[in-house]
Amino acid sequence: MLNSRTPLRSKLPTTGVSIFATMSRLALEHDAINLSQGFPDFDCAPELVDTVARCMREGNNQYAPMPGIPALREALAFKIERLYGRRYDPVTEITVTSGATEALFATLTALVHPGDEVLLFQPAYDSYVPAIQLSGGTPAFVTLRPPDYHIDWDEARRAITSRTRVIVLNSPHNPTGMILGADDMRELARVLEHTDAVVVADEAYEHIVFDGARHESMARHPAIAERAVVISSFGKTFHTTGWKIGWAAAPKALSAEVQSIHQWVTFAVNGAIQLAYAEFIRKDPECRSVGAFYQRKRDLFLSLINGSRFRPLPCRGTFFQMADYSAITSERDADFAMRLLMEHGVASIPPSSFLYGVDPGPILRFCFAKRDETLERAAERLRKV
């Protein structure tokens, strides 16, 4: 039994509870509209639930194979080749994981050793830094700046050292809604010519891209793909964030390293859900309707907050909208986010939660993956701020 004399030494002493869990809890406690944590308040397709139930009734309820159900790995190989032109071997180069976050954790744990540096572009998704630190690595940051949050590749070059082991890239980008373009891919390829670093690509929002833009998956570009782990997830595409199934695609040697960690973290994930996803991916590998669906949500939210004192920043992908509140207050983002929740009943995320040692400025992140009536109610409150 623990007592006051029991020595405890945290491996992550500065991390605490994630801002997402905190804001969602407070939204529930104060009956606020939750535009903070990135999950829909509507359900997934009934046909998908029916397919999962059928797969369960057919007896697919025991441990799945560690790297994933073969049918799903084959469907993913088909999808990736169809969309991005690269063929991954479904047997040796695709690993099914417990969401993109576990894929990221397994990959970073496999690649990062004590003393290694990992280049991150911040604002950065909050799971990256703890995974790096737990492996004894050191995060190095290049800061993306509003309003467009484009990468300054000259700054990236200056941040790379002989100890840079991994470069993490996230597109479409959470929290900013930025997407990488073809020019970024050319710059990245040039950067990689002068380093031995491996690219870890977080592409969980790959199908949520707007205004006719093309998702530049790392898998599209051979010089990058041959030294990259490309990670994605079904949760955002199918409105099933709670099912937590993602994947990592990489050349055989890299995949073996990812699996060497994955097998000791979750070993395997729900087999019936894997089989259901495999059927849906085979039928619709492009998933084009998802981008159009969320573009309509984005446009609706923007139209609803028009006339408020929030100034929206460009959003080219994901289901997050950054908004400048400098016309309202000079408060720090965390303080204003808390006041917005307590006094006006709308929960948001302060981007300082994604930043290290940098002030994000007067900006909040709102999630528009919500029912139209939820967005309407939230916007009504925001217009009054």
Long-range contacts (C-beta under 8 A, 24 or more apart in sequence): 11-133, 11-134, 12-130, 12-133, 12-134, 15-130, 18-126, 18-353, 19-126, 19-349, 19-350, 19-353, 20-126, 20-349, 23-337, 23-341, 23-347, 23-348, 23-349, 24-347, 26-338, 26-341, 26-347, 27-341, 27-347, 30-341, 30-342, 30-345, 31-345, 32-341, 32-345, 32-346, 32-347, 33-345, 33-346, 33-347, 33-374, 33-377, 33-378, 33-381, 34-347, 34-367, 35-346, 35-347, 35-348, 35-366, 35-367, 35-368, 35-370, 35-378, 36-347, 36-348, 36-349, 36-365, 36-367, 37-349, 37-367, 38-174, 38-236, 38-241, 38-318, 38-319, 38-320, 38-367, 38-369, 39-241, 39-242, 39-367, 39-369, 40-239, 40-241, 40-369, 40-370, 41-369, 41-370, 41-371, 41-374, 42-239, 42-370, 42-371, 43-239, 44-238, 44-239, 44-240, 45-238, 45-239, 48-238, 48-240, 48-276, 48-280, 51-275, 51-276, 51-279, 51-280, 52-272, 52-273, 52-276, 55-271, 55-272, 55-273, 55-275, 55-276, 56-272, 60-271, 60-272, 60-275, 61-271, 61-272, 62-271, 63-267, 63-268, 63-271, 64-96, 64-268, 64-269, 64-270, 64-271, 64-274, 65-268, 66-259, 66-262, 66-263, 66-267, 66-268, 67-94, 67-95, 67-96, 67-259, 67-262, 68-94, 68-95, 68-96, 68-247, 68-268, 68-269, 68-274, 69-96, 69-271, 69-274, 69-275, 69-278, 71-274, 71-275, 71-278, 72-96, 72-274, 72-275, 72-277, 72-278, 72-281, 74-278, 75-277, 75-278, 75-279, 75-281, 75-282, 75-285, 76-247, 76-249, 76-281, 78-281, 78-282, 78-285, 79-281, 79-285, 80-217, 80-219, 80-230, 80-249, 82-285, 82-286, 83-217, 83-285, 83-286, 84-217, 84-219, 84-220, 85-219, 85-220, 86-219, 86-220, 86-222, 86-225, 88-219, 88-249, 88-250, 89-252, 92-252, 92-255, 92-256, 93-249, 93-250, 93-251, 93-252, 93-255, 94-247, 94-248, 94-249, 94-255, 95-247, 95-248, 95-249, 95-255, 95-258, 95-259, 95-262, 96-245, 96-246, 96-247, 96-268, 96-269, 96-274, 97-245, 97-246, 97-247, 97-248, 97-262, 97-266, 97-269, 98-244, 98-245, 98-246, 98-265, 98-266, 98-269, 99-233, 99-235, 99-244, 99-245, 99-246, 100-202, 100-204, 100-231, 100-232, 100-233, 100-235, 100-246, 101-127, 101-246, 102-244, 102-246, 102-262, 102-265, 102-266, 103-229, 103-231, 103-233, 103-246, 103-247, 103-248, 103-258, 103-262, 104-128, 104-131, 104-200, 104-202, 104-231, 105-131, 105-261, 105-265, 106-248, 106-258, 106-259, 106-261, 106-262, 106-265, 107-200, 107-229, 107-231, 107-248, 107-258, 107-261, 108-132, 108-135, 108-137, 108-166, 108-168, 108-200, 109-134, 109-135, 109-261, 110-257, 110-258, 110-260, 110-261, 111-165, 111-166, 111-198, 111-200, 111-229, 111-257, 112-136, 112-137, 112-165, 112-166, 113-137, 113-165, 115-163, 116-163, 116-164, 116-165, 116-166, 117-161, 117-163, 117-164, 117-165, 118-164, 118-165, 118-166, 118-167, 118-168, 119-156, 119-159, 119-160, 119-164, 119-166, 119-167, 119-168, 119-197, 120-168, 121-151, 121-156, 121-168, 121-169, 121-170, 121-173, 122-354, 122-355, 122-356, 122-358, 123-149, 123-175, 123-176, 123-351, 123-354, 123-355, 123-360, 124-168, 124-170, 124-354, 124-355, 125-170, 125-174, 125-202, 125-354, 126-353, 126-354, 128-168, 129-356, 137-165, 137-166, 138-163, 139-356, 140-164, 141-356, 141-357, 141-358, 143-355, 143-358, 144-173, 144-176, 144-178, 146-176, 146-313, 146-322, 146-324, 146-360, 146-361, 146-363, 147-313, 147-314, 147-324, 148-178, 148-313, 148-314, 149-173, 149-176, 149-177, 149-178, 150-178, 151-180, 151-184, 151-187, 153-184, 153-187, 153-188, 153-191, 156-187, 156-191, 157-191, 160-191, 160-194, 160-195, 160-197, 164-195, 164-197, 165-196, 165-197, 165-198, 166-197, 166-198, 166-199, 166-200, 167-191, 167-192, 167-195, 167-197, 167-198, 167-199, 167-200, 168-199, 168-200, 168-201, 168-202, 169-199, 169-200, 169-201, 169-202, 169-218, 170-201, 170-202, 170-203, 171-201, 171-202, 171-203, 171-215, 171-216, 171-317, 172-203, 172-205, 172-206, 172-208, 172-209, 172-215, 172-316, 172-317, 172-318, 173-317, 173-318, 174-204, 174-205, 174-318, 174-320, 175-318, 175-320, 175-322, 175-349, 175-351, 175-354, 175-365, 176-313, 176-320, 176-322, 177-313, 177-314, 177-315, 177-316, 177-317, 177-318, 177-320, 177-321, 177-322, 178-314, 178-316, 178-317, 179-209, 179-213, 179-215, 179-216, 179-316, 179-317, 180-216, 181-213, 181-216, 182-216, 184-216, 185-216, 185-218, 185-220, 185-221, 185-224, 188-224, 189-221, 189-223, 189-224, 192-223, 192-224, 192-227, 197-227, 198-227, 198-228, 198-229, 198-254, 199-224, 199-227, 199-228, 199-229, 200-228, 200-229, 200-231, 201-228, 201-229, 201-230, 201-231, 202-231, 203-230, 203-231, 203-232, 204-231, 204-232, 204-233, 204-235, 204-236, 204-246, 205-236, 205-317, 205-318, 205-319, 206-232, 206-237, 207-236, 207-237, 207-287, 207-288, 207-290, 207-291, 208-236, 208-237, 208-290, 208-291, 208-294, 208-317, 208-318, 208-319, 209-291, 209-316, 209-317, 210-291, 210-294, 210-295, 210-298, 210-315, 210-316, 210-317, 211-295, 211-316, 213-316, 213-317, 215-317, 219-249, 225-251, 226-251, 227-251, 227-254, 228-254, 229-254, 229-255, 229-258, 234-277, 236-319, 237-287, 237-290, 238-277, 238-280, 239-369, 243-270, 243-273, 244-269, 245-269, 245-270, 245-273, 245-274, 245-277, 294-319, 294-368, 294-369, 297-368, 297-369, 297-370, 297-372, 297-375, 298-368, 300-368, 300-372, 300-375, 301-366, 301-368, 301-375, 301-379, 304-375, 304-376, 304-379, 304-380, 305-379, 305-382, 305-383, 307-383, 308-379, 308-382, 308-383, 308-385, 309-385, 310-364, 310-382, 310-385, 313-363, 319-367, 319-368, 319-369, 320-365, 320-366, 320-367, 320-368, 321-365, 321-366, 321-367, 321-368, 322-351, 322-363, 322-364, 322-365, 322-366, 323-363, 323-364, 323-365, 323-366, 324-361, 324-362, 324-363, 325-362, 325-363, 325-364, 326-361, 326-362, 328-362, 328-385, 329-362, 330-362, 331-362, 332-359, 333-360, 333-361, 333-362, 333-363, 333-364, 336-362, 336-364, 337-364, 340-364, 340-385, 344-381, 344-382, 344-384, 344-385, 345-381, 346-378, 346-381, 346-382
